[in-house]
């Protein structure tokens, strides 16, 4: 073929490269918006990452803080919430289970504990459109997944890895209900609202994500939420009455038996002292009226209802939640910062609602 000849092509041939497409103006605008957002986030991170309020992993690292702030903005978190609640596990962004549950509840999802023991925890949830999901995590399941420390039959001690570190998380031995709840609640949240969580993992979770599509159920107004009874039946969990509007309970007769029951359900002095100690670590020490009001606000937020007098169960529940925050803070190198920040965030949210 000479240079003056025109090469012919076979119409039946395949084109190896697609024709070049011009970049859409909308794509350019999106990139520009991201660039402006990144600059703004960096300015915030540069100032915030030098304070004691942010976790150790972000202190002096404004670039990492910028990424966390941008990621948190996609979830609806404020900059400080993003720095406190988002961290990285093996290159994957992760958040605490309580944050995951809070994000869904803010959008109208219902998440609750159906049953809880040291051996098994079942969590159920329902989306605004009636989609229902449930998850049960048992100690046996957690052990198979490698989360629970096990004994080396040869040495009689807990198994360790090549670096001499414990294989598993000892919290499954000391606080199994909290750890099993975290797994079950996270699984329910991911199944119900993957579009809200953007593929985020939770805590130190490393198991593959369950991408199964949520089950759809009819959304009919009834005493029990649509789809919930079906899930309870599959799980073999006894049905619980969860009315949409609780009926007024009859006034209890003040009998000796009833009085004894009330006395038994009162919290002990030691339990109250432990709870107050945790409140002090959260920055709510003292007995002023202002501090008492703040304690009441945090208490009602954690219990999910208004309270006048705390029962023994209430105190145990509050202590467990606050204690869990201190443990998570210690394990992540934040100390009491996580506890203080979480309590402060609760107070800020309640103040904004008023």
Buried (B, 14 or more C-beta within 10 A) or exposed (E): EEEEEEEEEEEEEEEEEEEEEEEEEEEEEEEEEEEEBBEBBBEBBEEBBBEEBBBEBBBEBBEBBBBBBBBBBEBEBBBBBBBBBBBEEEEEBBBBBBBBBBBBBEEEBBBBEBBBEEEBBBBBBBBEEBBBBBBBBBBEBBBEBBBBBEEEEEEEEBBBEEEEEEBBBEBBBEBBBBBBBBBBBBBBBBBBBBEBBEEBBBBBBEEEBEEEEBBEBEBEEEEBBBBBBEBBEEBEBEEEEBEEEEEEEEEEEEEEEEEEEEEEEBBEEEBBEBBBEBBEBBBBEEEEEEBEEBBEBBBBBBBEEEEEEBBBEBBBBBBEBBBBBBBBBEEBEBBBBBBBBBBBBBBEEBEEEE
